[in-house]
Amino acid sequence: MTSDADTRVDLVGATQFVHRHLTASMCESVFRDLRSKERARLWTLHALAEFWVAVVLRAPRSLREAIDEARAGRLGLPASAPAQWSFFERSQGLRWEFFREVYDRFIASLLPECAQGFETDLRAQLAAFAEVWVADGSGLDRVAHKLKAVQSVRKVVIPGSVLVLYDLFRGVPRAVHFHEKLLGGEAGRLREVAHTVPTGTLLVADRGFSSVRLIAELAEKGIDAVIRLKSNIKASDAEDVVRLEDDGALVLDRVVTIGTGQRAAKARVRLIEKTLADGSILRLAVTVTDRRKLSAKAVLALYRRRWAIERMFQHLKQVLNLQRFYAANTNAVAMQLYASAIVYAGLRATQGRLAQDHGRRPEEISPAKLFPRIAAAHFRLVATIEGFELARSLNPGVDLAEPDWGKVRLYDVPLSSLIVSKRQGCRRSPGYSAQRKLMTALRPYERRRKRPRSRDP
């Protein structure tokens, strides 16, 4: 029996998840479908997407350094990449909605290769649901390099916020919705995109989505939901009361009507209340009234797994460097966000595939350890392909067949180097900053300057 230290994991084949699905034809289709007044440039949508993905993988000190590396052929892009001024003009002028559509189609293409291998112990308790998604929002980090227009503004400049619908069993964000405004009104934002959630999906959300109107609309659309309620939402007409214990704590499971007032929205739900160790009460509204389909203990276990989306935000910001934005304009911020989400989805697909190949649970493999090695494998593959293309160009009369790089072990690591290490001590919570009360959005401060005529065709 071989140990984890003896088992070698090939990462070159894993790096091809992103490149296999982020294709030029898909990007060209997105551009044709969404364009209104946008013109085709040398910095095509596909070139921009590949460039931003390379920036996420490379984490350069600045965009100018990344463009210089791209022009030298060190980012996996053609060495004839256009000039810096053309890139910055394109990033400012191309609407970020193009990148959102690129991400949606990338996920649709990647999904068949994402096995439902995450949270397998919970999967048996939720067999009645084909999909389980977690919804949550997050504000993006402040812009480090302010525009000249806001250098005198004392408020913290925030480039926007994001709402994510996370597939719990596949471990990937199924939908990423960027917003130019600051975080707030999460329930309303989820109502706007609820039509994109497949019927029969079980949706889980924290108390930021505590809204009777949202719960009622989800029920009308056939979307089952588990949403934590705030204490200000009242319940009445209790019936079918069941008492049980969970981890030694009293749990009350009853069918109630939430929402008060004659004109206010109302919903008939199961209200599951659990007394926590600190004396507070966890209140979960469940639209599934049939306990045989979804038990109270399964609801409580599922809500605890909602933490997976918090880990996703942590990995995006700390592992994929999304806490630092390379450009201080809204379109470029969104481009970096969606490129990071593309890389993250590819990383999680790789994580699931490696776990499946080596008889491990995906949660045993650390994204923080896997990502830098995936990045290194990516650039090893890029260098190898460049060498092959050079050899082909220097031998015009020789038919050189390109090998299947996924089967060439160019970069492998021991499995033990990817395994999660047990955390020492308690989890550190982020500190509170009083400056959060003094935040402003980035978009209103962007100048609408008349751009010089581009020399691109």
Secondary structure, DSSP 8 states (H G I E B T S, - for coil): ---TTT-EEE-TTTTHHHHHHS-HHHHHHHHHHH-SS----SS-HHHHHHHHHHHHHH--S-HHHHHHHHHTT-SSS-TT---HHHHHHHHHHS-THHHHHHHHHHHHHHGGG--S-TTHHHHGGGTT-SEEEEEEEEE----SS--GGGTT--SEEE--EEEEEEETTTTEEEEEEEESS-S--HHHHHHHHGGGS-TTEEEEE-GGG--HHHHHHHHHTT-EEEEE--TTS-EEEEEEEEEEEETTEEEEEEEEEE--SSSS--EEEEEEEEE-TTS-EEEEEES---TTTS-HHHHHHHHHTTHHHHHHHHIIIIIS-TTS-S-SSHHHHHHHHHHHHHHHHHHHHHHHHHHHHTT--GGGB-HHHHHHHHHHHHHHHHHHHHHHHHHHHH-TTS------GGGS-SSEEEGGGGB-----SS-------GGGGSEEESGGG------------
